[in-house]
Amino acid sequence: MNSSICPICNGFRELLERCPNCRSYFQDKGKLSDYQGDYSPYVSIDGSKRSNGYADLIPQLCLHICSCTECGCSKIVPVQEQSLASIHLE
């Protein structure tokens, strides 16, 4: 598998996802794997993806928890990981 990174986690892009209820922008709360237990931030990313119950390993997705500060809605938003060489800094 090729090495890939999340452009959101690494600060190359901003997550601009709108709430389906009120259309306000979601606030990114970080990657789902960081919320899956006391030691989850210390587990390898691929190891976490193998056991989280989502199909995110092979398509190289980073799952982010997002919440709306206006209406309280929350949602898991998949972000496509990219190779570092393919990320163009703006």
Residue frames relative to the residue before (quaternion, step in Angstrom):
aa qw qx qy qz dx dy dz
M 1.0000 0.0000 0.0000 0.0000 0.00 0.00 0.00
N 0.4490 -0.6881 0.4997 0.2744 3.57 -0.95 0.85
S 0.5078 -0.6314 0.4912 0.3198 3.53 -1.14 0.64
S 0.0411 0.7953 -0.6022 0.0567 3.55 -0.86 0.95
I 0.2116 -0.7669 0.5946 0.1168 3.54 -1.26 0.47
C 0.4744 -0.6329 0.5258 0.3129 3.53 -1.27 0.42
P 0.3908 -0.7397 0.4906 0.2438 3.61 -0.64 1.03
I 0.6155 0.5321 -0.3485 0.4655 3.61 1.20 -0.43
C 0.6776 0.4975 -0.2892 0.4579 3.60 0.81 -1.01
N 0.7487 0.4040 -0.2068 0.4831 3.56 1.04 -0.79
G 0.5540 -0.6840 0.3518 0.3186 3.58 1.26 0.33
F 0.4554 0.6861 -0.4584 0.3343 3.60 1.19 0.37
R 0.7792 0.1376 -0.0589 0.6086 3.56 1.20 -0.55
E 0.3672 -0.6831 0.5816 0.2456 3.52 -1.36 0.33
L 0.4260 -0.6851 0.5228 0.2753 3.58 -1.00 0.75
L 0.0131 -0.8065 0.5890 -0.0501 3.56 -0.55 1.21
E 0.2228 0.7610 -0.5579 0.2449 3.52 0.36 1.33
R 0.2920 -0.7745 0.5386 0.1574 3.58 -0.89 0.93
C 0.5475 -0.5963 0.4885 0.3256 3.51 -1.21 0.67
P 0.4366 -0.7103 0.4798 0.2733 3.63 -0.84 0.89
N 0.6528 0.5335 -0.3144 0.4362 3.62 1.19 -0.44
C 0.8461 0.1358 -0.0281 0.5147 3.58 0.69 -1.08
R 0.4375 -0.7401 0.4073 0.3081 3.59 1.36 -0.04
S 0.4156 0.6557 -0.5035 0.3793 3.62 1.21 0.36
Y 0.5502 -0.5952 0.4534 0.3707 3.57 -1.19 0.39
F 0.4754 -0.6558 0.5151 0.2804 3.53 -1.07 0.82
Q 0.3364 -0.6653 0.6180 0.2495 3.51 -1.33 0.40
D 0.3736 -0.7260 0.5356 0.2154 3.58 -0.80 1.05
K 0.1962 -0.7997 0.5618 0.0791 3.57 -0.76 1.09
G 0.6616 -0.4969 0.3048 0.4717 3.59 1.28 0.07
K 0.6794 -0.5092 0.3440 0.4010 3.52 -1.31 0.10
L 0.6254 -0.5847 0.3913 0.3376 3.51 -1.10 0.85
S 0.6504 0.5568 -0.3294 0.3981 3.59 0.89 -0.89
D 0.6171 0.5548 -0.3520 0.4330 3.62 1.13 -0.47
Y 0.7032 0.4543 -0.2504 0.4864 3.59 1.26 -0.33
Q 0.5677 0.6558 -0.3566 0.3472 3.60 1.24 0.04
G 0.8100 -0.1255 0.0486 0.5708 3.60 1.10 0.50
D 0.7156 -0.4805 0.3038 0.4058 3.54 -1.28 0.40
Y 0.7835 0.3172 -0.1597 0.5099 3.58 0.95 -0.83
S 0.3596 0.7827 -0.4606 0.2142 3.60 1.24 0.07
P 0.6326 0.5206 -0.3759 0.4331 3.68 0.93 -0.56
Y 0.6994 0.4692 -0.2636 0.4704 3.59 1.22 -0.40
V 0.5375 0.5949 -0.4057 0.4388 3.59 1.31 -0.02
S 0.5628 -0.5919 0.4366 0.3772 3.60 -1.04 0.69
I 0.6026 -0.5850 0.4030 0.3638 3.56 -1.11 0.70
D 0.6833 0.4724 -0.2977 0.4704 3.60 0.85 -0.91
G 0.6172 0.5425 -0.3410 0.4567 3.60 1.05 -0.70
S 0.6511 0.5052 -0.3028 0.4787 3.55 1.00 -0.82
K 0.6619 0.5144 -0.3066 0.4509 3.58 0.97 -0.85
R 0.6301 0.5463 -0.3375 0.4367 3.60 1.09 -0.60
S 0.7975 0.3194 -0.1417 0.4918 3.59 1.10 -0.59
N 0.5487 0.6672 -0.3876 0.3217 3.63 1.19 0.04
G 0.5353 -0.6600 0.3968 0.3470 3.62 1.23 -0.09
Y 0.6505 0.4707 -0.3164 0.5052 3.60 1.27 0.07
A 0.4366 -0.6709 0.5299 0.2800 3.57 -1.19 0.54
D 0.2993 0.7930 -0.4758 0.2350 3.58 0.48 1.20
L 0.5330 0.6516 -0.4078 0.3537 3.63 1.22 -0.19
I 0.7432 0.4166 -0.2404 0.4650 3.60 0.58 -1.12
P 0.7257 0.3990 -0.2843 0.4831 3.66 0.81 -0.76
Q 0.3787 -0.7633 0.4481 0.2704 3.59 1.35 0.09
L 0.2951 0.7379 -0.5374 0.2823 3.53 0.60 1.24
C 0.2151 -0.7191 0.6432 0.1514 3.54 -1.19 0.65
L 0.2435 -0.7995 0.5374 0.1133 3.58 -0.56 1.17
H 0.1173 -0.8031 0.5838 0.0213 3.56 -0.70 1.14
I 0.3341 -0.6935 0.5984 0.2221 3.54 -1.10 0.75
C 0.0372 -0.7977 0.6015 -0.0208 3.54 -0.79 1.06
S 0.0650 -0.7910 0.6070 0.0400 3.55 -1.12 0.66
C 0.3973 -0.7026 0.5455 0.2256 3.51 -1.21 0.62
T 0.3526 -0.7511 0.5212 0.1999 3.57 -0.74 1.03
E 0.6270 0.5524 -0.3352 0.4351 3.61 1.24 -0.32
C 0.8419 0.1490 -0.0450 0.5166 3.60 0.72 -1.05
G 0.5279 -0.6770 0.3848 0.3391 3.60 1.27 -0.08
C 0.4109 0.7089 -0.4723 0.3250 3.59 1.27 0.06
S 0.0689 -0.7789 0.6197 0.0678 3.58 -1.11 0.61
K 0.0355 -0.7985 0.5989 -0.0489 3.53 -1.16 0.68
I 0.3508 -0.6781 0.5943 0.2529 3.55 -1.21 0.55
V 0.1231 -0.8068 0.5777 0.0161 3.55 -0.68 1.17
P 0.2852 -0.7597 0.5554 0.1816 3.61 -0.68 1.03
V 0.1269 -0.7679 0.6256 0.0532 3.56 -1.00 0.91
Q 0.4115 -0.7143 0.5108 0.2441 3.57 -0.81 1.00
E 0.3400 -0.7226 0.5657 0.2053 3.56 -0.78 1.04
Q 0.1754 -0.7851 0.5896 0.0729 3.56 -1.20 0.59
S 0.5156 -0.5723 0.5077 0.3857 3.53 -1.25 0.33
L 0.6058 -0.5805 0.3940 0.3753 3.57 -1.05 0.70
A 0.6398 0.5447 -0.3253 0.4337 3.60 1.01 -0.77
S 0.6972 0.4830 -0.2811 0.4490 3.61 1.09 -0.60
I 0.5848 0.5737 -0.3806 0.4289 3.60 1.23 -0.19
H 0.1663 -0.7827 0.5962 0.0651 3.53 -0.70 1.16
L 0.3164 -0.7546 0.5449 0.1831 3.55 -0.65 1.08
E 0.2608 -0.7774 0.5571 0.1314 3.54 -0.93 0.93
